[in-house]
Amino acid sequence: MAASRVTVVVADSGDWSALFLGDELIDENHSISTWAWLDLLNELGVEVERIWDVPFEDLNLGRCGESLAAFKEEVAEWLVSRT
């Protein structure tokens, strides 16, 4: 895959942003949505694991620290507890 240029343009007031992949506008709004970032990653060929509808208030994120593995383990435990 050829290298692509991602550009984020933010208004001087910080209240408006635009996200571009090359010359293509991906999203523009008060903030760039999660969906726009996921679409961008998909366009770039990045595999994204999506785990939806997780009630963050029910998770023990304090034990996760900054570890993705610990975070995924906490989510997996929550998923198992739902069944």
Residue frames relative to the residue before (quaternion, step in Angstrom):
aa qw qx qy qz dx dy dz
M 1.0000 0.0000 0.0000 0.0000 0.00 0.00 0.00
A 0.4416 -0.6834 0.5150 0.2696 3.53 -0.93 0.89
A 0.5718 -0.5888 0.4418 0.3622 3.54 -1.13 0.66
S 0.1806 -0.7725 0.6029 0.0849 3.56 -1.01 0.86
R 0.3458 -0.7197 0.5623 0.2151 3.52 -1.17 0.59
V 0.1461 -0.7524 0.6388 0.0664 3.54 -0.89 1.04
T 0.0483 -0.7964 0.6027 -0.0093 3.54 -0.86 1.03
V 0.1015 -0.7522 0.6488 0.0537 3.55 -0.98 0.93
V 0.1120 -0.7814 0.6133 0.0264 3.55 -0.75 1.13
V 0.0639 -0.8023 0.5935 -0.0091 3.58 -0.74 1.09
A 0.4931 -0.6567 0.4878 0.2960 3.56 -0.93 0.93
D 0.6143 -0.5742 0.3873 0.3782 3.58 -1.09 0.62
S 0.6488 0.4964 -0.3175 0.4815 3.59 1.17 -0.49
G 0.4408 -0.7170 0.4342 0.3210 3.58 1.27 -0.31
D 0.6151 0.5975 -0.3458 0.3808 3.59 1.22 -0.03
W 0.7556 0.2552 -0.1931 0.5715 3.62 1.22 0.20
S 0.0380 -0.8035 0.5940 -0.0123 3.57 -0.99 0.87
A 0.1131 -0.7544 0.6405 0.0885 3.53 -1.29 0.46
L 0.1857 -0.7794 0.5951 0.0627 3.55 -1.03 0.93
F 0.0561 -0.8094 0.5842 -0.0195 3.56 -0.75 1.12
L 0.1446 -0.7043 0.6825 0.1315 3.53 -1.27 0.59
G 0.7734 -0.0559 -0.0272 0.6308 3.54 -0.25 1.28
D 0.7668 -0.2845 0.2422 0.5219 3.57 -0.71 -1.10
E 0.5561 0.6271 -0.3777 0.3934 3.59 1.30 -0.07
L 0.3534 -0.7144 0.5673 0.2071 3.55 -0.86 1.03
I 0.2384 -0.7803 0.5666 0.1149 3.58 -0.68 1.12
D 0.7761 -0.1701 0.1515 0.5880 3.59 0.92 -0.91
E 0.0442 0.7574 -0.6514 -0.0090 3.52 -1.27 0.47
N 0.2533 0.7420 -0.5717 0.2415 3.51 -0.90 1.04
H 0.7361 -0.3601 0.2968 0.4903 3.57 -1.26 -0.30
S 0.7605 -0.0460 0.0023 0.6478 3.56 1.21 -0.54
I 0.5137 -0.6256 0.4829 0.3341 3.56 -1.17 0.55
S 0.3967 -0.7581 0.4712 0.2143 3.56 -0.66 1.11
T 0.6393 -0.4987 0.4227 0.4049 3.52 -1.29 0.39
W 0.6385 0.5436 -0.3239 0.4381 3.57 0.98 -0.86
A 0.6434 0.5157 -0.3260 0.4624 3.60 0.98 -0.78
W 0.6532 0.4973 -0.3177 0.4744 3.60 0.95 -0.83
L 0.6481 0.5067 -0.3240 0.4671 3.60 0.99 -0.80
D 0.6297 0.5197 -0.3277 0.4753 3.59 1.02 -0.77
L 0.6437 0.5221 -0.3190 0.4596 3.56 0.97 -0.85
L 0.6599 0.4998 -0.3096 0.4679 3.58 0.87 -0.92
N 0.6290 0.5293 -0.3241 0.4681 3.58 1.03 -0.80
E 0.6435 0.5263 -0.3082 0.4625 3.58 0.95 -0.89
L 0.6995 0.4571 -0.2540 0.4870 3.56 1.10 -0.75
G 0.5325 -0.6655 0.3845 0.3545 3.58 1.29 0.02
V 0.4371 0.6800 -0.4670 0.3584 3.56 1.24 0.42
E 0.3703 -0.7091 0.5536 0.2314 3.57 -0.89 0.95
V 0.0958 -0.7993 0.5931 0.0092 3.55 -0.75 1.10
E 0.2514 -0.7401 0.6066 0.1449 3.55 -0.81 1.05
R 0.1283 -0.8133 0.5666 0.0309 3.55 -0.63 1.15
I 0.0120 -0.7606 0.6486 -0.0254 3.55 -0.77 1.07
W 0.1401 -0.8520 0.5040 0.0196 3.55 -0.30 1.30
D 0.8543 0.2562 -0.1597 0.4231 3.49 -1.42 0.27
V 0.3340 0.7284 -0.5223 0.2915 3.56 0.96 0.83
P 0.3140 -0.7552 0.5414 0.1948 3.62 -0.68 1.04
F 0.3080 -0.8046 0.4773 0.1730 3.57 0.03 1.28
E 0.6226 0.5557 -0.3570 0.4198 3.58 1.05 -0.63
D 0.6656 0.4919 -0.2988 0.4750 3.62 1.23 -0.40
L 0.6235 0.5568 -0.3413 0.4298 3.60 1.21 -0.26
N 0.3860 -0.6863 0.5640 0.2489 3.54 -1.20 0.55
L 0.0374 -0.8556 0.5163 -0.0044 3.57 0.48 1.22
G 0.5189 0.6495 -0.4110 0.3742 3.58 1.19 -0.35
R 0.6814 0.4814 -0.2944 0.4661 3.59 1.05 -0.68
C 0.5951 0.6069 -0.3517 0.3922 3.58 1.24 -0.33
G 0.2037 -0.7756 0.5646 0.1955 3.58 1.05 -0.69
E 0.7138 -0.3975 0.3162 0.4821 3.56 -0.86 -0.96
S 0.4596 0.7038 -0.4259 0.3346 3.57 1.26 0.35
L 0.4002 -0.7079 0.5329 0.2340 3.58 -0.74 1.07
A 0.6277 0.5442 -0.3412 0.4397 3.59 0.98 -0.80
A 0.6726 0.4813 -0.2970 0.4772 3.60 0.92 -0.89
F 0.6232 0.5322 -0.3350 0.4649 3.58 1.03 -0.75
K 0.6751 0.4856 -0.2950 0.4706 3.59 0.89 -0.95
E 0.6186 0.5361 -0.3408 0.4624 3.60 1.06 -0.69
E 0.6462 0.5119 -0.3149 0.4703 3.58 0.96 -0.86
V 0.6507 0.4946 -0.3135 0.4834 3.62 0.96 -0.83
A 0.6417 0.5250 -0.3273 0.4532 3.61 0.93 -0.86
E 0.6437 0.5114 -0.3204 0.4706 3.60 0.96 -0.83
W 0.6366 0.5163 -0.3212 0.4743 3.58 1.02 -0.78
L 0.6424 0.5250 -0.3265 0.4529 3.59 0.93 -0.86
V 0.6505 0.5093 -0.3068 0.4725 3.60 0.97 -0.90
S 0.6622 0.5219 -0.3127 0.4373 3.60 0.94 -0.84
R 0.6095 0.5669 -0.3478 0.4315 3.60 1.18 -0.44
T 0.6972 0.4937 -0.2767 0.4401 3.59 1.11 -0.60
